Amino acid sequence: MRFQSYVYFAESYAVKRNLLGRQGWLQLVKIGLDDYKSELYLSPNDE
């Protein structure tokens, strides 16, 4: 598997570091990837 990702950093230290929330955001979403169609699916995780 091979993929490309982009990472962004804040220019100023005044920006709050926890931008995505204390609980994290990854556990709140379902992620689906269709490689054949090159599509990414996102939906809320209701479990």
Secondary structure, DSSP 8 states (H G I E B T S, - for coil): ----------SSTTS-S-TT-TT-SGGGEEEEEETTTTEEEEEE---
